[in-house]
Amino acid sequence: MRSILLLIIVMITISSQAQCPAGSVSLYSQSDVDQFILNYPNCTDLNGSLYIASNLVTDISNLSNIESINGNLGLHQTNCTTANFPNLTSVNGNIYFHQNYLLNEVNLTNLVGTVTHVYFHQNTILSDVQLCSLTSTSQYVYFHQNSNLSSLCLDQLVDVGGYFYINGSNLTNLNTLTNLHAVSSYLYVALNPNLTSCEGICPLINNNGVPTITIFGNPSACSSQSEVASSCLALPVDLIELAAVVENELVALTWQTASEKNNYGFEVQRSKNGTDWDIIGFIGGKGTITAVNEYRYLDSNPFAGINYYRLKQIDFNGAIQYSKIVSVKYNNSVKKVQVFPNPSSGIVSLQFENPLKQRIEIRVLDDLGREIWESEPSEEISSLNQEIEIKKSGTYFVVAQIGDEIIYERLIITVEK
């Protein structure tokens, strides 16, 4: 009897320490949600689907630590106002949001890779959906009768395995679809009363990336397939060429435009892998002009190895288009600081490269950290040569601060007697 009792206690302990339940999780009330958090406070990876389906559910913020779902994610007829899953990176199934009448915001911005399908239907006050890192669906993307939807982020979506459907939204443009290059079935854009710019789907149309297109019931410029196709033939900026080359310790980006129309400017973006992009700078455009224009941007802090670059061209009306992607290999072995000769008999030359003309300050320390020499802070100089004399043998350290970067060089002094 005592052994049986001990076994039961052990089993209860193991169960209470389980991070996530086995299989799918269905939550039909707020008490279900709260109890799930109590039972599985460390649950991050669900080995099944997560269904939340009841108007008794009002708050799911405590589920925000979930990182992966090996199944579907569904919210159906809840009274939640937000559905934020900032740590969720993987869903091995569908995304399903249906008739959540109080839902205003959905944050799945870190969800990457592929899901089966995306379905948003009759979430009547939903205004903001963030699926910024999703790259593809094996089936369809469906947004229907989300009448308040004014902000949609699908910036990294490239491929849709079925159809793409957007109807009855409050969107004003489709700029978030600039990277969408393939829809295997059909594209349907209809009855969006404020949709005045469809240039975001120009890459898809110009590349013949979709076999069937249906566009109607939107305002002028997006009211028909022929109207959208005509606007796609006359993109506002004629970008001739983008090139990237290494110059000393920088990467120089250069590009030309043959003409510009309402060009606000160019957002410069960089990536380590050609998929995930960071904004590193902005260059203003020329507005409207028919002459050839040349642009240049210097990346002062490239990655070691392969760097990928692209431009996001932005109009004054918010329309965008992306350039082709270029890459360059950066070898960061070029030294900004040179100390010679090293070892030295006492006379040392310090040479510093400062191509961005940042504030530069140099100190020489002994092996106990005591300062034995310091330069005057200098700005607006691209290089500096300084000769100093050290009269005592020993190990020293040259410390150079160039902008926010601090560089150390070890120096050996052997004074002849």
Beta strands, then each sheet from edge to edge (+ up, - down):
strand 1: 25-27
strand 2: 45-46
strand 3: 50-53
strand 4: 68-69
strand 5: 73-76
strand 6: 82-84
strand 7: 90-91
strand 8: 95-98
strand 9: 105-107
strand 10: 113-115
strand 11: 118-121
strand 12: 128-130
strand 13: 134-137
strand 14: 141-144
strand 15: 151-153
strand 16: 159-160
strand 17: 164-167
strand 18: 182-183
strand 19: 186-190
strand 20: 212-216
strand 21: 237-247
strand 22: 250-271
strand 23: 278-289
strand 24: 293-299
strand 25: 305-315
strand 26: 320-322
strand 27: 326-330
strand 28: 337-340
strand 29: 347-353
strand 30: 360-366
strand 31: 371-374
strand 32: 383-389
strand 33: 394-402
strand 34: 405-413
sheet 1: 1+ 3+ 5+ 8+ 11+ 14+ 17+ 19+ 20+
sheet 2: 2+ 4+ 7+
sheet 3: 6+ 9+ 12+ 15+
sheet 4: 10+ 13+ 16+ 18+
sheet 5: 21+ 22- 23+
sheet 6: 21+ 22- 24+
sheet 7: 21+ 22- 25+ 26-
sheet 8: 21+ 22- 25+ 27-
sheet 9: 28+ 29- 32+
sheet 10: 31+ 30- 33+ 34-
end
